[in-house]
Amino acid sequence: MQVSVERLSDLERRVTVQVPAERLAKEIQERLQSLSRRAKVDGFRPGKVPLKLIKQMYGDRVRYEAVSEVMEHSLREALLQEKLSPLGGPKVEPKPLEEGQDLEYCVTFEVMPEFELAGFESMAVERPVAEVTEQDVDNMIETLREQRVTWNAVDRMAREGDRVRIDFLGRIDGQDFPGGQGENTAVVLGKAAMLKDFEDRLVGLSAGAEIEFDMVFPDDYHVADMVGKTACFHVTLHAVEEASLPEVDETFAESFDVKEGGIAGLRRSLRDNMERELRDGIKARIKRQVMQGLLEANDIPLPQALIQFEIENLARQLRFPAGGDDEKVRELKEQLLGSEARRRVALGLLVSRLAAEQGIQVDDQRVQDYLQSLAATYQEPAEVLRWYGQTPQALDGVRALVLEDQIVDWLLERVRVTDTSSTFAEIMTPGKPAGSVAQEPSE
């Protein structure tokens, strides 16, 4: 068997395999003989059907199966011989095959990139230093009150803090656009759930009002293709509702499962949770900086097969609408998920390479600690642990996260770290992108 490898690019290889005609002929002959022993043909006893007749009856099918089998086995041998590991499904191009000729075919595929890690000694990381204050606890209680808000219809003009229910229809150059329509949509004015310019147009309106206005999508709008475009909106306002917040009293505390201590007990419980969240938030912010530093220092080629796999993985996690191979669906996935998929693929390759070079292996105890901590946030921790134990893919994801944390710890011992003053609010509410035009309708 002859094998040649052509380097099409840093990531793409084309392997040409030539299998001797004798090997294919032997495979075909063995299959025909096996079939002749099993075939039932009128006029012949079992096992006595002439091979010539079997070939006449089943030759094309047997030849197809034999070619497929020989190609599969020979490709495996060729890849092993050349020490190649394809990413994704190889593209197979069989060449015309005449009887008695060698079987020849080409296979094109991507391979893992070859790269050297850049030095990270110049990487600088800011470590935020913050604490949970009494004001932070007060703010959290106010947030909890807002979560228990009730809304009452009022007969007046809408103002900031009110909730309005609207139908809206937006068009760009006379054409509908995704997210530009909504029916009975609930909008709390001043919460930036929708674009500020859009919400500002609703202030001062009463139930039954209808308005039309033009609005330009801002530079920080989350859909890049919409930035700078002008949309014409028609809005009908159905109701204005005023918020009614619960009193902070014993009943309020008990509604959060605080059995003893009343409001003081609620504050202690909130502080404990907030301090844990703050620790996790600081850790996450440091990790983002370290990972971003790795990305910026290492511009590596990314296999399209891995990117596509990660796009589909993200789509499943986000319950992206199924669309099969529809070209528009693929383009939408690429637009919405492509950037994050590339980032994840790059980080995965960099973390794996750094771990391999430094001999860093996943700490099984840290994996167990992570799972225990995660399970404790659910009502049935044992069920969560059992599910991870029975779901290898999910457990692999946890192991990958733990390895990333170990890499971050390793790098923090070797890069410049500067403490910076921060607050609970800054850590827990990083900058948010511009709001969407539409919300999901509220019940």
NORPEWO-V677273 format. One record per backbone hydrogen bond with DSSP energy under -1.0 kcal/mol. CO is the residue of the C=O (numbers start at 0). NH is the residue of the N-H. If there is no record, write none. Layout:
co->CO nh->NH
co->CO nh->NH
This chain:
co->1 nh->17
co->3 nh->15
co->5 nh->13
co->10 nh->110
co->11 nh->7
co->11 nh->8
co->12 nh->108
co->13 nh->5
co->14 nh->106
co->15 nh->3
co->16 nh->104
co->17 nh->1
co->18 nh->102
co->19 nh->23
co->20 nh->24
co->21 nh->25
co->22 nh->26
co->23 nh->27
co->24 nh->28
co->25 nh->29
co->26 nh->30
co->27 nh->31
co->28 nh->32
co->29 nh->33
co->30 nh->34
co->31 nh->35
co->32 nh->36
co->34 nh->38
co->40 nh->43
co->44 nh->47
co->49 nh->53
co->50 nh->54
co->51 nh->55
co->52 nh->56
co->53 nh->57
co->54 nh->58
co->57 nh->61
co->58 nh->62
co->59 nh->63
co->60 nh->64
co->61 nh->65
co->62 nh->66
co->63 nh->67
co->64 nh->68
co->65 nh->69
co->66 nh->70
co->67 nh->71
co->68 nh->72
co->69 nh->73
co->70 nh->74
co->71 nh->75
co->72 nh->76
co->73 nh->77
co->74 nh->78
co->75 nh->79
co->76 nh->80
co->77 nh->81
co->78 nh->83
co->90 nh->107
co->92 nh->105
co->97 nh->100
co->102 nh->18
co->103 nh->94
co->104 nh->16
co->105 nh->92
co->106 nh->14
co->107 nh->90
co->108 nh->12
co->109 nh->86
co->119 nh->122
co->122 nh->415
co->124 nh->417
co->126 nh->419
co->128 nh->421
co->132 nh->136
co->133 nh->137
co->134 nh->138
co->135 nh->139
co->136 nh->140
co->137 nh->141
co->138 nh->142
co->139 nh->143
co->140 nh->144
co->141 nh->145
co->142 nh->146
co->145 nh->148
co->149 nh->243
co->151 nh->241
co->153 nh->155
co->157 nh->203
co->158 nh->161
co->161 nh->188
co->162 nh->240
co->163 nh->186
co->164 nh->237
co->164 nh->238
co->165 nh->184
co->166 nh->235
co->167 nh->181
co->168 nh->233
co->170 nh->231
co->171 nh->174
co->174 nh->171
co->176 nh->179
co->179 nh->169
co->181 nh->167
co->184 nh->165
co->186 nh->163
co->187 nh->190
co->188 nh->160
co->194 nh->198
co->195 nh->199
co->198 nh->201
co->201 nh->204
co->204 nh->157
co->205 nh->208
co->208 nh->236
co->210 nh->234
co->212 nh->232
co->214 nh->230
co->216 nh->227
co->217 nh->220
co->219 nh->433
co->222 nh->225
co->223 nh->226
co->225 nh->228
co->228 nh->216
co->230 nh->214
co->231 nh->170
co->232 nh->212
co->233 nh->168
co->234 nh->210
co->235 nh->166
co->236 nh->207
co->238 nh->164
co->239 nh->153
co->240 nh->162
co->241 nh->151
co->243 nh->149
co->246 nh->248
co->248 nh->252
co->249 nh->253
co->250 nh->254
co->252 nh->255
co->252 nh->257
co->253 nh->256
co->260 nh->264
co->261 nh->265
co->262 nh->266
co->263 nh->267
co->264 nh->268
co->265 nh->269
co->266 nh->270
co->267 nh->271
co->268 nh->272
co->269 nh->273
co->270 nh->274
co->271 nh->275
co->272 nh->276
co->273 nh->277
co->274 nh->278
co->275 nh->279
co->276 nh->280
co->277 nh->281
co->278 nh->282
co->279 nh->283
co->280 nh->284
co->281 nh->285
co->282 nh->286
co->283 nh->287
co->284 nh->288
co->285 nh->289
co->286 nh->290
co->287 nh->291
co->288 nh->292
co->289 nh->293
co->290 nh->294
co->291 nh->295
co->292 nh->296
co->293 nh->297
co->297 nh->299
co->302 nh->306
co->303 nh->307
co->304 nh->308
co->305 nh->309
co->306 nh->310
co->307 nh->311
co->308 nh->312
co->309 nh->313
co->310 nh->314
co->311 nh->315
co->312 nh->316
co->313 nh->317
co->314 nh->319
co->315 nh->318
co->322 nh->325
co->325 nh->329
co->326 nh->330
co->327 nh->331
co->328 nh->332
co->329 nh->333
co->330 nh->334
co->331 nh->335
co->332 nh->336
co->333 nh->337
co->336 nh->340
co->337 nh->341
co->338 nh->342
co->339 nh->343
co->340 nh->344
co->341 nh->345
co->342 nh->346
co->343 nh->347
co->344 nh->348
co->345 nh->349
co->346 nh->350
co->347 nh->351
co->348 nh->352
co->349 nh->353
co->350 nh->354
co->351 nh->355
co->352 nh->356
co->353 nh->357
co->354 nh->359
co->362 nh->366
co->363 nh->367
co->364 nh->368
co->365 nh->369
co->366 nh->370
co->367 nh->371
co->368 nh->372
co->369 nh->373
co->370 nh->374
co->371 nh->375
co->373 nh->376
co->374 nh->377
co->379 nh->383
co->380 nh->384
co->381 nh->385
co->382 nh->386
co->383 nh->387
co->384 nh->388
co->385 nh->389
co->390 nh->394
co->391 nh->395
co->392 nh->396
co->393 nh->397
co->394 nh->398
co->395 nh->399
co->396 nh->400
co->397 nh->401
co->398 nh->402
co->399 nh->403
co->400 nh->404
co->401 nh->405
co->402 nh->406
co->403 nh->407
co->404 nh->408
co->405 nh->409
co->406 nh->410
co->407 nh->411
co->410 nh->413
co->410 nh->414
co->415 nh->124
co->417 nh->126
co->419 nh->128
co->422 nh->426
co->423 nh->427
co->424 nh->428
